[in-house]
Amino acid sequence: MATEQLEVSLVETLKELSAKKNELTLKAGQIHLEIKELTNISNKVDVEYLTTVAKLDELLTDLQSKYPNGEVDLLEGTVTF
């Protein structure tokens, strides 16, 4: 086996590119974890939204049965039917 000295500029370029590659790998990992966290948050909000809509629909159905064609005024807390 033989050993040969590389040009200083080539060694510096290799070091810089290697460091940049490591930095980008770290950033990509961080972004991946943040996406995973945001996905979890989004899923929780979706479930809460669907639960809220179901409860609201249930209450509105009950009101529609009790007051056919009624109009609810949330500011006054009244129903006109």
C-alpha positions as CSV (number, residue, x, y, z in Angstrom):
1,M,0.0,0.0,0.0
2,A,1.1,3.5,-0.8
3,T,0.3,6.8,1.0
4,E,0.1,10.1,-0.9
5,Q,-0.6,13.6,0.5
6,L,-3.8,15.2,-0.7
7,E,-4.0,18.8,-1.7
8,V,-4.9,21.1,1.3
9,S,-7.7,22.7,-0.7
10,L,-9.2,19.2,-1.4
11,V,-9.0,18.2,2.2
12,E,-10.6,21.4,3.3
13,T,-13.4,21.0,0.8
14,L,-14.0,17.4,1.9
15,K,-14.2,18.5,5.6
16,E,-16.6,21.3,4.8
17,L,-18.8,19.1,2.7
18,S,-18.8,16.4,5.4
19,A,-19.7,18.9,8.1
20,K,-22.5,20.3,5.9
21,K,-23.8,16.8,5.2
22,N,-23.9,16.1,9.0
23,E,-25.6,19.4,9.7
24,L,-28.3,18.7,7.0
25,T,-28.8,15.2,8.4
26,L,-29.4,16.6,11.8
27,K,-31.8,19.2,10.5
28,A,-33.7,16.5,8.5
29,G,-34.1,14.4,11.6
30,Q,-35.4,17.4,13.6
31,I,-37.9,18.3,10.8
32,H,-39.0,14.6,10.8
33,L,-39.7,14.7,14.5
34,E,-41.5,18.0,14.3
35,I,-43.7,16.7,11.5
36,K,-44.5,13.6,13.6
37,E,-45.4,15.9,16.6
38,L,-47.6,18.1,14.4
39,T,-49.3,15.1,13.0
40,N,-50.1,13.9,16.5
41,I,-51.5,17.3,17.4
42,S,-53.5,17.4,14.2
43,N,-55.0,13.9,14.9
44,K,-56.0,15.0,18.4
45,V,-57.7,18.1,17.0
46,D,-59.5,16.1,14.4
47,V,-60.9,13.7,17.0
48,E,-61.9,16.6,19.2
49,Y,-63.6,18.3,16.3
50,L,-65.5,15.2,15.3
51,T,-66.6,14.7,18.9
52,T,-67.8,18.3,19.2
53,V,-69.7,18.2,15.9
54,A,-71.4,15.0,17.0
55,K,-72.5,16.6,20.3
56,L,-73.7,19.7,18.5
57,D,-75.6,17.7,15.9
58,E,-77.2,15.6,18.7
59,L,-78.4,18.8,20.5
60,L,-79.6,20.3,17.3
61,T,-81.5,17.1,16.5
62,D,-83.1,17.2,19.9
63,L,-84.1,20.8,19.5
64,Q,-85.5,20.2,16.0
65,S,-87.7,17.4,17.5
66,K,-88.9,19.6,20.3
67,Y,-89.3,22.8,18.3
68,P,-89.9,21.9,14.6
69,N,-88.6,24.6,12.2
70,G,-87.5,26.6,15.3
71,E,-84.8,29.3,15.2
72,V,-82.4,29.5,18.1
73,D,-81.1,32.9,19.2
74,L,-77.9,32.2,21.1
75,L,-77.5,35.8,22.2
76,E,-80.9,35.9,23.8
77,G,-81.0,32.2,24.7
78,T,-84.4,31.8,23.1
79,V,-86.1,29.7,20.4
80,T,-88.7,30.9,18.1
81,F,-91.0,28.3,16.6
